[in-house]
Amino acid sequence: MPADIFKLFAEHGLAGLVIASLFFMIFYLLRSLSIKDTKYSDHIQSILDDDREERKETRIDNKRSHSQLAKAIDGLADGLRDKESS
């Protein structure tokens, strides 16, 4: 495909070849940037997925420690009530 474009612009001499080369370089640059964006998007998505999983684990740990603290406070409150009533 690029060879056909070069032949098309070659009919216009050196200026045509320079313009064709510029178009080809722009096309190549856009293509390579698009590939890099895809790689970075995949990397960012994997970071977000890992972070989401870590937050899920943290919430589970927080719920577990919250329930343990609630049980301990209830036990202390019951102990104080028993001590006051005696």
N, C-alpha and C positions, 0 to 999 in steps of 0.2 A: 504494500500500500504506500509507504513513504516514497518508494522509487517512482511510482506513478505520479505522485505529487511533484517530485523533483523534475520529472520530464515535462510536466505541465508548466511549471514555472521556468524551466530552462529555455523555453521558447522566447522568454522575455530577457534573456541574457543574464548577466551577472546580478543585476538587481533582483530578478526573479528567483535566482538561486539563494540569494541572501534572505529574501522574504520567506521562501520555503523553509530554509534552515531555521529562521526565527519561529515560524509556526510549529515546526517539528520540536524545537527546544521547549516551547510553551506547552505543547501537548505532553511531552515527556515529563516536564516538571509537574504539571497537574496530575498526571498518572502516578508519579512517585509520591506526591503529597497525599493523594487519596489512599494509597497503600499504607503509608505511615499512619494516617488518621485511623484507618481500620485497625491497625495493630494497637495503637494507643487506646482506642475505644474498647477493644477486647481486654486490655490490661486494666483499664479503669473499672470495667464491669467486674472483673475478677476481684479487684480490691474491694469494691462495694459488696460483692457477695460474701467475701470473707468477713468484712465488718458486720454485715447483717447477721451472720452466724455467730460471731463473737458477742454481739449484743443480745442475741437470743439466749446464749449460754449464761451471760451475766444476769439477765432477768430471772432465769431459773435459779441461779445461786442466790440472788437477792430475795426471791420468794421463800426459798428454803431457810435462809438465815432470819428472815422476818417472822416466819412461823415459829422457829426455835426461840427467838426473843419473846414472842407473844406468850408462848408456853411458860417460859421462865418468869415473866412478869406476872402471869396468872398464878403460878405457884407461889411466888413471893407475896402476892396480895392475899391468897388463901391462908398462907402461914401467918401473916399479920392479923387477919380477921380471927383466926383461931386463938392467937395469943391475946388479942383484946377481949375476946369473949370469956377466956378463962380467968 
